[in-house]
Amino acid sequence: MTEAVQNDVEVEKLNCRAIFGINGKVNFGLHLHPDGRHMIFPLGMKIGIDDIKTSTQEFIAGHTNNLSCLDLSRSGKYMASGQINHMGFPAYVILWDFDKRRELARHDLHKVRAQSVCFTARDKYVISIGGRDDGSVIVFDIETRTPICRSVASRGINGNPEVVNALNNNPSFFVTAGDRHLRLWSIQREMKKVNVQDIFMGKQQRRMCCVGIYRGDEYAYM
């Protein structure tokens, strides 16, 4: 009798309405698009784009391992993401077109992990820093879609950088911060190099995990 009842019941397919996998391990991974309609977040090896008005989601794939960092350009035109990888393997940093949902360019100049990524003002460069197994800063030119320079992120007496953030008005300047690490960088585009200045902290020993730049670039908050 029970089997007959079960055979008569039509089982409908359950359609997934939304997937949220934000576990907080990717620092600064959740972004609200300037259009006020879309939320961008990392989900494993993919980037999730949530449409708040229609309650629909899209997922963009291209990485070979879990995402470790994600940023959205100030204009909302571009996204940049970095990943972790197994020991001894390179970690990809990918530049994406937000409107077309497609990859524009990538590089694998970091080893094992891309620690943090950010866009400079006017969507001119993508800055990425590697993890402790890499220790480098990469400046990627968005217009030419190529890396223009690479530099060691810290001196021997400093710790590793953990986060990078750019100034709001000048596309040639950005800041890195981390374990006993605070440095101001300037990009020399024509010479394809970067200049760096260590910020003197006196006897203060700090591990800085986030950087906020005031809108006028007069102040930085750690």
N, C-alpha and C positions, 0 to 999 in steps of 0.2 A: 504493500500500500504506500509506504514512504517513497519507494523508488518511483512509482507512478506519478506521485505528486511532484517530485523533483524534476521529472522529465517534461512535465507540462509547463513549468515556469520558464519564461524567457529571461535569460540573464543578459542585461545590457552591459556594454563595455564602459568602464570608468575612464573618462577623459580627464587628463591632468590639467587643472586650471592654472597652477602656478607652482614653482619650485623655489624655495629660498634656502640657501645653504651658507649663510654668513656666519662664520664661527669666530670672527674677530682676529684670526691669526694673521691676516693680511692687513697691516697697518694702513690706515687711510684708504681702504679699498672701496668704500661706499661713496658714490658721487651722485649728486643731483645735477642733471643737465640744465644749462641756462634757459632752455625752453620751458622749464618747470613741469615737464610732462614725463620725462624718462629718468629712471634710476639705473645706474650702472654699478655692477658688483661682480667680484670674482666668485666662481663656483668650480672648484677643482681645476681642471685644465682649460676651462672655458670662461668666457665673459658673458654674464647675464645682463640683458637689457629689459627692464620692466616698464611697460606703458601704464602709467597710473590711471589714465582716463578710461582705457578700454580693458584694463586688467589682463593684458596679454603679455607674453614674454618671448624673447628671442635669445638664442645662444650662439656665440661666435667661437669657433674652434680654430686652432692653429698651433698651439703649444704642444710640446711632447711630455710635459710633466706639470705638476701643480703650479698655479700662479703664486708669486711671492710679492708682487707689487703691481699697482694699477693707478693710472692718472688720466684725467680728462683735461684737455686744453681749455683755456679761458673762454675761447669762442665757441666751444662745443663741437668744433669741426673734426678734431682728432682725438683718438685714445692711444695710450701707450701702456704696454704691459710687459712684465718680466716674469721669469719662472725660476724654479729650482731644478737641479738635476743631480744625477748620481756623481759621486766623487770621481774626478778625472775627466768629466764630460763638460762641454760648454753649455751655458744657459742663454736661451734666446731672449732678446728684447724686440718686441714687435710694435710697429706703428700701424694704426688702423684708421680707416675712413669711417666716421660715425654714420653719416647719412647713407652711404652705400653698403655699410656693414661688411667691408672687405679689407684685406691686408694690403698695405701700401709698400712696406719695406720691413726688413729685419736684419739684425746682426747677432753674432754669437761670440762677441769679444770678451764676455765675462766667463769666468770659470765657476762651475758648480751652482752659483746663485747670483741673481740680480737682486740686490738688497732694497733699492729704492729707485724710483723714476719720477721725473717731473718735466713739465713744459716750461720754457721761459716765456717772457712777455712777448706778445704779438705772434705767438705760435712759431717762433723762429728756430728753436733748438729743442731737442729732447736730451735731458741730462740723466744718466744712469750711473749708479755706483754699485760695485760688486760686494759680495760678502767677505768674511774674514779669509776665505781661501783664495780670494781674487785681489782685493785691495786696490782697485783702479777706478778712475772716473772716465767715462766716455761721453764725448760731446757729439751728437748726431744732428746733422743739418737737415731740416725738413724739406727745404726747397730742392736741394740736390739729391736727397734721399741717401746720403752717404755719411759715415762717421768722418769727422774732420780732425779729431785729435784724441789722444789717450794719455792719461797722467796717473802717477801714483797718488793715491788718495790721502795718505797721511805720512808724517815723518816717523822715525823710529821711536821718538819719545812720546808720541801721541798714540791713542787707541784707535780702534777702527771706527769709521763713520757708519751711522745707522740710518740717517735720513738726509735727503737733499730737498731744498726748496729754492725757488727762484724769486728774484725781485719782481715787483708788479709793473714797473714802468720801463726799465732798461733791460733789453733781452740779452745783454752781454754779462750779466752778473747773477751769481747764485751762491748759496750757502750750504755747507755740509756740517753736520753735527753728529756727535756720538760719544763714545767713552773717552773722556779727557780730550775731546776733539771739537774744535770750532774754527772753521776756516771760511774766508770770503774769496771767491774765485771770479776772475774776469776772463772772458773769451776774446782772444785775438784772432779774428776770422782770417785776415789776410796772411798771417804768419802761421796759421794752423797750430796754435798752441794756447795754453791757458796760463795765466799768472795767478798766484795764490798768496794770500796774506793770512797769517795766523792771528787769531784774536786773542790778545793777552788777557788771561783770567786771574793773574796773580797766584795766590796760594789756593784758590778755590778749585776743588777737584769735583767734577760733575760728570754724570753720564746723562746726556741729553737725548731724548727719544722722539722729540717733535720740534718743529720750527714753524713759527708763524711770522709773516712779514706784514707790517702795517701798510695800509693802502698807498701811503705816500712814500714808502721806503725809508722813512726816517728811523724806524725802530724795528727790532726783531725780537720776538718772544720765544723763549726756550722752555 
